Every structure is written in C-alpha cells, then in structure tokens.
C-alpha cells in the first residue's frame, strides 16, 4: 500500500491546508501525522483535486508551513476495555490521572454507526435514582435519554454526579463520563469525589475541557460514546453514559463552522446542527447485548429554553428535567420545575395505578398552588379562604419534602446524603395529600429522607 504524503501549506487557527504529493487522496476522517513529530494529529475534513482541509487535533503551535505529513490509513481510535475502568483519559487515550498508560491492546474508532434496527431493544424497566423529586415527578427507564436542563449555577453537574453515585453503587454496570467543554477544575473534582465515594472503579472519565480546541471538544463526546458502546456490546453490560455538557458540544461545532467559513443557520448556529446531534444521539441506544442510559447536562444560555440549540437537543430526549433558577434561589434543591419537566415514562403503564394517581393529584395541587401564590404575595397567606389555606400548606409540604440532602455535597452542606426508595416516596406523598400531616410545621419537611426516618414532632 502506497504511503500518502503531503505538505502543510497553510495553518489557519484550528484548520490546516495540506497539499498532497501522491496520486491518492486520504479518506475523510483519516488521521495524518508527521514522521518526525508523532504527536501531530490532523483529521481529514474535506478534499479537492490535490489539496485537503484538515482539522487540527493536536497543538496548532507545533505546525509550520512546509511540514511533511503522511496518512496513518486509519481514523482516530481510542483504547477500550476493562483496563479503562477507574481511569481518566483524553481524546487520544492518554492517561490524565497520573497512573501510567492504559494497558490494553483493544482500540476502537470514535466513529461507529447506529446499531442495526433489529438489534435495538427498548426497556420497560424503571431505573430508580434514589432522588425523590426525580423518581416521583420525572421517572425514567433503562435505556432512556435524560437531560438536566438549566442555566449556569442551578446544579446540573451536582445532580448528574449524585445520579452517577446512586446508580453506580447499587447496580452491576459501568459508567462512562464525557466532560465536553466544561471547567478544568470540574473534571478534577469529579475524579476525587468518585474516589472518595468508592465508585471510581466502575467509572471511566474521558475529558475534553474548555482549555482544549473546538475540534477536541467536538470529538470527545463521540469518543465517550465509543467507550459506552464497547461495554454494551463486547462486555454485555448495562451502561450509564454521562455527558457534561451537550450545549458545549454544539458550541464547539459552531466555533468550527465559523473557522471553516460555512454559512450559519438560525441565530448563528451551524447549518449542520441537527446532523451533529443526531449522529451522536442515534448511537446512544440499548441493544440485545445491554442497555445504554444516557444522562446529559444541557446548559441554557440566558435561561432561554427556546434557544435553537437547546430545542434541538431536547427533541431527542425521553426525559427533560428542567432546573428552575427561582427554585434554586429559594434554597430548594434539586430545583426541578414540575411544570416544564416531562418524562415519557410518566404513564400508568410504567408507574402503576398508585404512583400515577398520586402524581396527577400532586400536579393538580401544585398548579393550584402556583395560581394562589400570586395572591399570597399581595395579601398574605392568612387572608386566603380556609380551603385554600389547607391546600397551600400541603403544596408547600410536598415542595419541601421533595428536597433532599445529597451524598456528593455532604462536605459543603453538613447534611448526610440519603437514598430514598420510590415506594417510600409514593407512600409519604400520599400521606401528605391525605391531610394527616396538616398540623406539622412546613419547615420540618425540608431536606429529609423518607418520613419514616424523619423527626416531625
């Protein structure tokens, strides 16, 4: 096989133009490298008659005009296997945790196709999170696509980390965490937290954070999906795949489109927005080999849910958990908005009659609470009709009851984390709805586990 050689003729930000000297052209997605500098990695993006446009995966500062590069005759591959568990790696499979290289001979391409439709398997099994507000208001099943949606500082990453802890520690499966364009310290804190909570041995972290260039941030989500697919298909395990943050994935694609010079679409987003999201999301499915449940943090710029990028992501989700800034400002954590959040599993077929009927009652009660709270803000709670006072108090008790101390924030809050079974949550909420706890002070329902373990007297 002839070696395809080329010369770098122009470097523009994260793009390199390479003139090809041989008669053959490298294929799209192939990796080019420099024989004298193996760390140089270019990915073929487009072709013309004798020149190709490459995305620079490595440090652009290491390139220069006249540099000789050659095709490696392969696309980008990362190490996979059980040896990656408990490790933190980058897009190229290099260890980021100071524990030495990953000792595996198995490598997989970061690009794979959606599994054949005859191998895709939907699950009807609820996956408990141990978080009362999620299990009651927006439950989800194995294999679902779940989004934590909210602006900056409302607790998306904390909620994802708590979910990772609760599910990983109780179920025989593995977790893959892809850090896409997030703060550098967050990857370090997550790694340390998982180590302290003794769940790191079942987790792989792959990081492409905000100090990396746009190409790396764009590709690291696909590399994370490759790791998840390996555990699902080769190890036949149930997999949790965490992406933090999906909006940064879109943002990286937008930056890249601007550099390449493609025409923008709605509100300046890249014209390829939906294709980029669907290419990733379509891989995150369960098959006959195992389930793949994806949990995605979605940053909302300026708290605007109608943003085209946010809307595009939400169209692929089975469960949308919207985090409210107003709830967070009132000290209600997790600050889930029960009116904007929705789940495809919130039906009688999934939940059973008891849970479903209680959920309908709570939604009606919270809707009534929302209406009369405007009146309370003007004239005070004591001026409400007797019946409205009772309903208002019950709604406040349920709102407070659905708060919860988290394991991952014990050091910050001083409250010991709790895991609450879904059955206990349903039983407790039915008790509050019945009116038997109307005389208990509303504040006593804040940050407790189940009512059985709480001191309400």
Secondary structure, DSSP 8 states (H G I E B T S, - for coil): ----EEEEEEEETTEEEEEE-SSS---TT-EEEETTEEEEEEEEEEE-SSEEEEEE-S-GGG--TT-EEEE-SS--EEE-SGGGTT-EE-TTS-BSSSS-------EEES------GGGB-----B---S-HHHHHHS--BTT-EEEEEE-TTSSHHHHHHHHHHHHHHHSSEEEEEEEES--HHHHHHHHHHHHHTT-GGGEEEEEE-TTS-HHHHHHHHHHHHHHHHHHHHTS--EEEEEEE-HHHHHHHHHHHHHHHT--B-GGG-BTTHHHHHHHHHTT---BSS--EEEEEEEE-GGG-TT-HHHHHHHTT-SEEEEB-HHHHHTT-SS-B-TTT-EETT-SHHHH-HHHHHHHHHHHHHHHHHHHHHHHHHHH-GGGS-HHHHHHHHHHHHHHHHT----GGGHHHH--------HHHHHHHHHHHHHTTTTTS-GGGGTT-S-GGGS---
